[in-house]
Amino acid sequence: MPSRLLLLALLITSPVFAQDDYTRSIEEWRAARVARLTAPDSWLTLIGRHRLAPGANTVGTAEDNSLRLAAGPPYLATVTLGADRSVTLAPVVSALLEIDGVRTRATTKLDYQGAKPTRVTFGTTNFYVMPRGPDLYLRVRDTAAPNLQHFVGIDYFPIDPAWRIEAAWVPFDPPRPVNITNMIGLTEPAPVPGKAVFTREGRTVELLPIDEGGDNLFFVLTDLTAGVETYEASRFLYAPKPKPGETKIILDFNRMQNPPCAFTEFATCPLPPKENRIPFRVTAGEKNYRGQH
């Protein structure tokens, strides 16, 4: 009879234990994903995306404003877009607002060039200037947004370790620019450092990731579940970036997630390039969001 310690060792090293460990890792990833979605600055808090016209733009909830907000006071400020693409904000006399946490009534330049754009806060609502191609927008968030208040959770396909795929990694030297179009019709080149290649269901798939500069590569994908079980436009997948000389990349489709546009109409999500249209059903990851957006 094997000893109790030997039986424990066999259990720990068994495929069943490894599979349970993998399942636990996906469940933890899902919990972290929900925590991010329900944070005060998440995609669910978006309530507006307003393009700035050249010159003065009046901002507030009243109907006669140039940019009518979904929340806030009737008249908040005038935001002026200069010919040099500078943006300034002049609060109305009665406005109670903060700029980067400081209460002010002074005319202030709004910076949008750096990593942390100037944030204008009033009550539960805030906005900042967001560049998209040749245009500038006000991106508006509200910590009391209906989408956040009525978040219904995320539905998933069953966790299946078979969808954790080790793909071949073929680097491009130099990286290739690939045109990516987003939900508002803007097309811009994105750097693609290589391709992930694998075979499934008798089909060879070659997927192109975008390098956003961090530790992960970013795949914008679609498959034959789109428009039925999953969000019609795309799903996203992040994968650890291969180190120089590595020839493999792990694509864990159990971590496929909905783009922000599945939760809000005010996001500007990228659409998949033609190479990333997978010709079979990927029954893994997040299903279509059933809540309001």
FIMAR-540591 format. One record per residue (C-alpha): residue number from 1; z, x negated, y negated; residue in one letter. Coordinates in pm, 1 decimal. Each point is the difference from the previous one (the first is absolute). Example, Ala and Ser with C-alpha at 12.3 -4.5 7.8 and 13.67 -1.06 7.14 Angstrom:
2
+------+----------+----------+----------+------+
| vomi |       up |     east |    north | paro |
+------+----------+----------+----------+------+
|    1 |    780.0 |  -1230.0 |    450.0 |    A |
|    2 |    -66.0 |   -137.0 |   -344.0 |    S |
+------+----------+----------+----------+------+
This chain:
293
+------+----------+----------+----------+------+
| vomi |       up |     east |    north | paro |
+------+----------+----------+----------+------+
|    1 |      0.0 |      0.0 |      0.0 |    M |
|    2 |    -87.4 |   -144.4 |   -338.8 |    P |
|    3 |    295.4 |    -59.0 |   -228.2 |    S |
|    4 |     62.7 |    226.2 |   -300.5 |    R |
|    5 |    -97.7 |   -284.3 |   -233.1 |    L |
|    6 |   -326.9 |    -51.0 |    186.7 |    L |
|    7 |    -79.3 |    371.8 |    -21.8 |    L |
|    8 |     68.9 |     -6.8 |   -373.6 |    L |
|    9 |   -229.5 |   -300.3 |    -42.9 |    A |
|   10 |   -276.1 |    175.1 |    194.5 |    L |
|   11 |     38.5 |    307.8 |   -221.2 |    L |
|   12 |    -17.6 |   -198.4 |   -322.8 |    I |
|   13 |   -316.1 |   -184.1 |    106.6 |    T |
|   14 |   -172.1 |    303.3 |    148.9 |    S |
|   15 |   -307.6 |    163.5 |   -156.7 |    P |
|   16 |    200.2 |    323.5 |    -44.0 |    V |
|   17 |    254.6 |   -176.6 |   -220.2 |    F |
|   18 |   -276.9 |   -171.8 |   -198.2 |    A |
|   19 |   -174.0 |    333.2 |    -51.5 |    Q |
|   20 |    323.2 |    160.1 |   -119.3 |    D |
|   21 |     48.0 |   -289.8 |   -238.8 |    D |
|   22 |   -352.0 |     51.8 |   -133.8 |    Y |
|   23 |     56.7 |    374.3 |    -37.8 |    T |
|   24 |    318.2 |    -71.9 |   -193.6 |    R |
|   25 |   -188.6 |   -233.6 |   -234.8 |    S |
|   26 |   -255.6 |    272.3 |    -78.1 |    I |
|   27 |    275.0 |    256.6 |    -57.6 |    E |
|   28 |    170.7 |   -239.9 |   -241.3 |    E |
|   29 |   -331.4 |    -55.1 |   -180.4 |    W |
|   30 |    -43.7 |    376.6 |    -30.5 |    R |
|   31 |    348.4 |     40.7 |   -146.0 |    A |
|   32 |    -67.8 |   -273.2 |   -256.8 |    A |
|   33 |   -330.0 |    164.0 |    -88.3 |    R |
|   34 |    169.7 |    335.5 |    -69.3 |    V |
|   35 |    264.8 |   -177.8 |   -208.3 |    A |
|   36 |   -274.4 |   -154.0 |   -217.0 |    R |
|   37 |   -178.7 |    334.2 |    -35.6 |    L |
|   38 |    317.1 |    173.5 |   -118.6 |    T |
|   39 |    106.4 |   -272.3 |   -244.8 |    A |
|   40 |     17.7 |     81.1 |   -374.9 |    P |
|   41 |   -321.9 |   -192.4 |    -71.4 |    D |
|   42 |   -200.0 |    107.4 |    305.3 |    S |
|   43 |   -344.4 |    155.3 |     18.7 |    W |
|   44 |    166.0 |    340.5 |     35.2 |    L |
|   45 |    127.5 |    -27.8 |   -358.2 |    T |
|   46 |   -347.8 |    -18.7 |   -155.9 |    L |
|   47 |    -72.3 |    300.8 |   -223.4 |    I |
|   48 |   -290.7 |   -120.7 |   -211.7 |    G |
|   49 |   -284.4 |   -244.2 |    -61.9 |    R |
|   50 |   -142.4 |     26.5 |   -352.0 |    H |
|   51 |   -288.8 |   -209.2 |   -132.4 |    R |
|   52 |     55.2 |   -143.3 |   -347.7 |    L |
|   53 |   -281.8 |     68.6 |   -244.8 |    A |
|   54 |    -71.5 |   -257.3 |   -272.5 |    P |
|   55 |    219.2 |     60.1 |   -303.1 |    G |
|   56 |    301.7 |    230.6 |    -24.8 |    A |
|   57 |    112.7 |    207.5 |    300.9 |    N |
|   58 |    281.8 |    249.8 |    -55.5 |    T |
|   59 |    229.2 |     35.1 |    301.5 |    V |
|   60 |    228.7 |    286.2 |    104.7 |    G |
|   61 |     15.1 |    326.7 |    191.1 |    T |
|   62 |   -129.1 |    222.6 |   -282.8 |    A |
|   63 |   -355.1 |    129.8 |     42.1 |    E |
|   64 |   -132.6 |   -161.9 |   -317.6 |    D |
|   65 |     71.0 |   -355.7 |    114.0 |    N |
|   66 |   -288.0 |   -233.7 |     85.8 |    S |
|   67 |    182.6 |    -92.2 |    321.2 |    L |
|   68 |    201.0 |    292.3 |    133.8 |    R |
|   69 |    286.5 |   -105.9 |    225.5 |    L |
|   70 |    140.8 |    206.1 |    285.5 |    A |
|   71 |    360.5 |    -72.4 |   -105.0 |    A |
|   72 |    183.1 |   -107.6 |   -312.1 |    G |
|   73 |     31.6 |    121.5 |   -361.3 |    P |
|   74 |   -278.2 |    193.8 |   -176.9 |    P |
|   75 |    -74.9 |   -297.9 |   -224.7 |    Y |
|   76 |     97.9 |   -350.1 |    107.0 |    L |
|   77 |   -213.7 |   -269.3 |   -162.0 |    A |
|   78 |   -340.7 |   -118.5 |   -109.8 |    T |
|   79 |   -152.9 |   -268.6 |    221.4 |    V |
|   80 |   -278.5 |   -193.3 |   -172.2 |    T |
|   81 |   -266.7 |   -197.3 |    184.9 |    L |
|   82 |   -141.0 |   -267.0 |   -229.4 |    G |
|   83 |   -349.9 |   -146.6 |     -3.1 |    A |
|   84 |    153.1 |   -319.6 |    144.5 |    D |
|   85 |    147.6 |    204.9 |    292.9 |    R |
|   86 |    349.8 |    -32.8 |   -143.5 |    S |
|   87 |    223.0 |    304.7 |     51.7 |    V |
|   88 |    279.3 |    107.1 |   -235.8 |    T |
|   89 |    244.4 |    289.1 |     16.3 |    L |
|   90 |    142.2 |    176.6 |   -304.8 |    A |
|   91 |    275.8 |    250.6 |     94.2 |    P |
|   92 |     27.8 |    327.5 |   -188.8 |    V |
|   93 |    312.9 |     25.9 |   -216.1 |    V |
|   94 |    181.5 |    231.4 |    243.1 |    S |
|   95 |    -89.0 |   -193.1 |    316.4 |    A |
|   96 |    279.0 |   -128.7 |    222.0 |    L |
|   97 |   -165.8 |   -277.6 |    194.4 |    L |
|   98 |     68.6 |   -349.0 |    128.8 |    E |
|   99 |   -239.4 |   -291.8 |     24.3 |    I |
|  100 |     95.4 |   -233.4 |    285.3 |    D |
|  101 |    348.1 |    150.5 |     -4.7 |    G |
|  102 |     59.1 |    -29.9 |   -375.5 |    V |
|  103 |     21.5 |    310.1 |   -223.2 |    R |
|  104 |   -241.5 |    -32.8 |   -290.2 |    T |
|  105 |   -192.6 |    194.8 |   -263.6 |    R |
|  106 |   -209.6 |   -299.9 |   -107.6 |    A |
|  107 |   -371.3 |    -43.7 |     59.9 |    T |
|  108 |    -29.3 |   -228.2 |    303.1 |    T |
|  109 |   -279.6 |   -183.8 |    176.1 |    K |
|  110 |    -35.0 |    100.9 |    364.1 |    L |
|  111 |    -76.7 |   -295.8 |    223.2 |    D |
|  112 |   -205.0 |     68.7 |    312.9 |    Y |
|  113 |   -125.1 |   -349.7 |     83.2 |    Q |
|  114 |    300.5 |   -141.1 |    185.3 |    G |
|  115 |    166.8 |     78.8 |    330.7 |    A |
|  116 |    240.9 |    245.4 |   -168.2 |    K |
|  117 |   -174.4 |    222.9 |   -255.2 |    P |
|  118 |    201.2 |    143.8 |   -287.0 |    T |
|  119 |    170.6 |    319.8 |    117.7 |    R |
|  120 |     64.7 |    296.5 |   -227.4 |    V |
|  121 |    278.9 |    229.6 |    127.1 |    T |
|  122 |    105.3 |    346.2 |   -121.7 |    F |
|  123 |    238.2 |    209.3 |    205.8 |    G |
|  124 |    -98.6 |    -16.9 |    366.1 |    T |
|  125 |   -357.5 |    -93.4 |    -92.6 |    T |
|  126 |   -166.4 |   -332.0 |    -79.8 |    N |
|  127 |   -344.8 |   -146.7 |    -46.4 |    F |
|  128 |   -175.2 |   -335.0 |    -36.2 |    Y |
|  129 |   -352.7 |   -114.5 |    -74.2 |    V |
|  130 |   -218.2 |    -66.1 |    305.4 |    M |
|  131 |   -343.3 |   -170.5 |    -11.7 |    P |
|  132 |   -272.6 |    126.5 |    229.7 |    R |
|  133 |   -334.6 |   -169.2 |    -52.1 |    G |
|  134 |   -108.1 |     35.6 |   -364.5 |    P |
|  135 |    251.5 |    279.4 |    -71.4 |    D |
|  136 |    372.5 |     19.8 |    -69.0 |    L |
|  137 |    218.9 |    283.2 |    123.3 |    Y |
|  138 |    354.3 |    124.6 |    -40.3 |    L |
|  139 |    157.4 |     20.2 |    345.0 |    R |
|  140 |    279.7 |    257.1 |    -17.1 |    V |
|  141 |    294.8 |     30.9 |    239.9 |    R |
|  142 |    290.0 |    243.2 |     21.6 |    D |
|  143 |    305.3 |    -54.5 |    219.3 |    T |
|  144 |     27.3 |    380.2 |     16.0 |    A |
|  145 |   -365.5 |     44.8 |    102.5 |    A |
|  146 |    -71.1 |    300.2 |    226.0 |    P |
|  147 |   -174.4 |   -218.9 |    259.4 |    N |
|  148 |    317.0 |   -206.2 |     37.0 |    L |
|  149 |    233.4 |    299.8 |     -3.1 |    Q |
|  150 |   -203.6 |    174.9 |    269.6 |    H |
|  151 |    -85.4 |   -298.0 |    221.3 |    F |
|  152 |    -26.0 |    128.3 |    358.4 |    V |
|  153 |     -5.7 |   -328.9 |    189.2 |    G |
|  154 |   -280.2 |   -167.6 |    194.2 |    I |
|  155 |   -159.0 |    102.3 |    329.8 |    D |
|  156 |   -111.3 |   -268.4 |    246.5 |    Y |
|  157 |   -197.4 |    -51.5 |    314.5 |    F |
|  158 |    222.7 |   -109.8 |    292.2 |    P |
|  159 |     87.1 |   -368.6 |     -3.6 |    I |
|  160 |   -235.4 |   -176.3 |    240.5 |    D |
|  161 |     25.7 |   -378.6 |     50.9 |    P |
|  162 |   -365.2 |     -0.9 |    112.9 |    A |
|  163 |    -92.5 |     46.8 |   -366.9 |    W |
|  164 |    159.1 |   -334.2 |    -86.2 |    R |
|  165 |   -318.8 |   -202.3 |     30.3 |    I |
|  166 |    -46.7 |   -375.4 |     -7.6 |    E |
|  167 |   -334.4 |    -47.6 |   -172.8 |    A |
|  168 |   -207.3 |   -312.9 |    -50.3 |    A |
|  169 |     18.8 |   -135.6 |   -353.4 |    W |
|  170 |   -323.7 |   -137.6 |   -146.9 |    V |
|  171 |     67.1 |   -161.5 |   -340.6 |    P |
|  172 |   -259.6 |     -5.6 |   -276.4 |    F |
|  173 |    -33.2 |   -329.0 |   -184.8 |    D |
|  174 |    -15.0 |     73.8 |   -283.2 |    P |
|  175 |    136.1 |    357.6 |    -10.0 |    P |
|  176 |   -267.3 |    262.7 |    -58.9 |    R |
|  177 |      8.1 |    258.0 |   -279.0 |    P |
|  178 |    -39.4 |    354.9 |    132.6 |    V |
|  179 |    -51.1 |    296.9 |   -232.3 |    N |
|  180 |    279.4 |    255.5 |     32.3 |    I |
|  181 |    -27.1 |    345.5 |   -158.9 |    T |
|  182 |    311.4 |    196.8 |    -88.3 |    N |
|  183 |     79.0 |    371.2 |    -25.4 |    M |
|  184 |    -98.2 |     20.6 |   -367.7 |    I |
|  185 |   -344.7 |   -148.4 |     70.5 |    G |
|  186 |     63.6 |   -352.9 |   -127.8 |    L |
|  187 |   -157.5 |   -279.2 |    207.5 |    T |
|  188 |    132.1 |   -355.9 |    -22.8 |    E |
|  189 |    -32.8 |   -310.1 |    221.4 |    P |
|  190 |    299.0 |    -95.8 |    214.2 |    A |
|  191 |     56.7 |   -333.8 |    177.1 |    P |
|  192 |    -42.3 |     19.3 |    379.4 |    V |
|  193 |    124.3 |   -317.5 |    176.4 |    P |
|  194 |   -136.9 |     78.3 |    347.5 |    G |
|  195 |    -37.0 |    269.4 |    263.0 |    K |
|  196 |    208.1 |    132.6 |    289.5 |    A |
|  197 |   -204.9 |     59.7 |    317.2 |    V |
|  198 |    103.9 |    192.9 |    311.2 |    F |
|  199 |   -151.5 |    218.5 |    272.3 |    T |
|  200 |    130.6 |    340.9 |    100.7 |    R |
|  201 |   -160.1 |    293.6 |    181.4 |    E |
|  202 |   -305.7 |   -216.4 |     54.9 |    G |
|  203 |    -48.8 |    -47.4 |   -376.8 |    R |
|  204 |     31.2 |   -327.5 |   -187.2 |    T |
|  205 |    161.1 |     53.9 |   -338.8 |    V |
|  206 |     -7.3 |   -246.3 |   -289.3 |    E |
|  207 |    243.3 |     89.1 |   -277.6 |    L |
|  208 |      9.1 |   -152.4 |   -348.7 |    L |
|  209 |    336.3 |    -47.6 |   -175.6 |    P |
|  210 |     71.5 |    -48.6 |   -368.5 |    I |
|  211 |    212.3 |   -298.6 |   -101.3 |    D |
|  212 |    244.0 |    121.9 |   -266.5 |    E |
|  213 |    171.9 |   -337.5 |    -19.1 |    G |
|  214 |    315.3 |     69.3 |    203.0 |    G |
|  215 |    100.4 |    -70.4 |    359.9 |    D |
|  216 |   -200.0 |    293.5 |    139.3 |    N |
|  217 |   -365.2 |     97.7 |     13.3 |    L |
|  218 |    -90.6 |    352.2 |   -107.7 |    F |
|  219 |   -239.4 |    213.7 |    208.1 |    F |
|  220 |   -142.3 |    327.1 |   -137.0 |    V |
|  221 |   -119.7 |    191.1 |    306.5 |    L |
|  222 |   -130.7 |    329.1 |    125.7 |    T |
|  223 |    -67.2 |    130.3 |    353.3 |    D |
|  224 |   -105.9 |    313.7 |    184.0 |    L |
|  225 |    336.4 |    171.9 |    -53.1 |    T |
|  226 |    -67.7 |      7.9 |   -377.5 |    A |
|  227 |    -19.3 |    347.1 |   -148.9 |    G |
|  228 |    152.7 |    155.1 |    312.3 |    V |
|  229 |    327.8 |   -163.8 |     99.9 |    E |
|  230 |     14.1 |   -265.3 |   -271.2 |    T |
|  231 |    -73.4 |    -28.1 |   -370.8 |    Y |
|  232 |   -370.9 |     41.5 |    -60.2 |    E |
|  233 |    -66.7 |   -292.0 |   -236.1 |    A |
|  234 |    176.1 |   -289.5 |    173.8 |    S |
|  235 |    312.6 |   -150.3 |    146.6 |    R |
|  236 |    151.7 |   -338.3 |    -81.5 |    F |
|  237 |    110.2 |   -281.4 |    230.6 |    L |
|  238 |    175.7 |   -323.1 |    -93.0 |    Y |
|  239 |     -6.0 |   -298.9 |    235.1 |    A |
|  240 |    166.5 |   -341.9 |    -24.5 |    P |
|  241 |   -241.8 |   -250.4 |   -150.6 |    K |
|  242 |   -114.8 |   -262.2 |    256.3 |    P |
|  243 |    100.6 |   -353.8 |    -80.2 |    K |
|  244 |   -273.6 |   -265.0 |    -42.0 |    P |
|  245 |   -147.6 |    -80.2 |    340.0 |    G |
|  246 |    129.2 |    314.9 |    170.4 |    E |
|  247 |   -262.6 |    197.3 |    191.8 |    T |
|  248 |    191.8 |    323.4 |     65.0 |    K |
|  249 |    135.2 |    283.6 |   -213.4 |    I |
|  250 |    226.0 |    287.6 |    106.0 |    I |
|  251 |   -121.8 |    346.6 |    -96.7 |    L |
|  252 |    282.9 |    246.0 |     67.8 |    D |
|  253 |   -160.4 |    341.3 |    -43.9 |    F |
|  254 |    337.1 |    165.1 |     60.1 |    N |
|  255 |     65.9 |   -114.6 |   -358.5 |    R |
|  256 |   -308.9 |    173.9 |   -141.1 |    M |
|  257 |    110.7 |    187.1 |   -309.8 |    Q |
|  258 |   -133.6 |    258.2 |   -238.1 |    N |
|  259 |   -123.9 |   -123.5 |   -336.3 |    P |
|  260 |    182.2 |    114.8 |   -314.2 |    P |
|  261 |   -282.7 |    249.9 |    -61.2 |    C |
|  262 |    121.7 |    198.2 |    302.0 |    A |
|  263 |    319.0 |     73.2 |   -196.0 |    F |
|  264 |   -120.9 |     29.3 |   -360.6 |    T |
|  265 |   -319.8 |     75.8 |   -189.4 |    E |
|  266 |     92.2 |   -259.3 |   -262.3 |    F |
|  267 |    -44.6 |   -316.9 |    208.8 |    A |
|  268 |   -322.2 |   -205.4 |    -10.0 |    T |
|  269 |    -34.4 |   -101.5 |    364.9 |    C |
|  270 |   -274.0 |   -227.2 |    136.1 |    P |
|  271 |   -248.3 |    144.1 |    247.5 |    L |
|  272 |    -98.1 |   -185.1 |    317.8 |    P |
|  273 |   -308.3 |   -222.1 |      0.2 |    P |
|  274 |   -263.7 |    104.7 |    253.3 |    K |
|  275 |    111.4 |   -277.5 |    238.8 |    E |
|  276 |    344.8 |    159.9 |     30.4 |    N |
|  277 |   -113.8 |    334.2 |    139.2 |    R |
|  278 |    135.4 |    -17.3 |    355.1 |    I |
|  279 |   -234.7 |    187.5 |    238.6 |    P |
|  280 |    271.3 |    157.9 |    217.1 |    F |
|  281 |    330.6 |    185.8 |    -38.2 |    R |
|  282 |    300.3 |   -212.5 |    -96.6 |    V |
|  283 |    284.3 |    216.2 |    129.2 |    T |
|  284 |    275.7 |   -212.6 |   -148.3 |    A |
|  285 |    194.4 |    -16.5 |   -323.8 |    G |
|  286 |     40.6 |    268.7 |   -262.2 |    E |
|  287 |   -162.4 |    342.1 |     19.4 |    K |
|  288 |   -116.4 |    202.5 |   -298.8 |    N |
|  289 |    277.2 |     92.0 |   -244.1 |    Y |
|  290 |     81.6 |    372.4 |     24.3 |    R |
|  291 |    193.0 |     22.8 |   -325.7 |    G |
|  292 |   -129.6 |     79.9 |   -346.8 |    Q |
|  293 |   -175.3 |   -254.4 |   -218.8 |    H |
+------+----------+----------+----------+------+
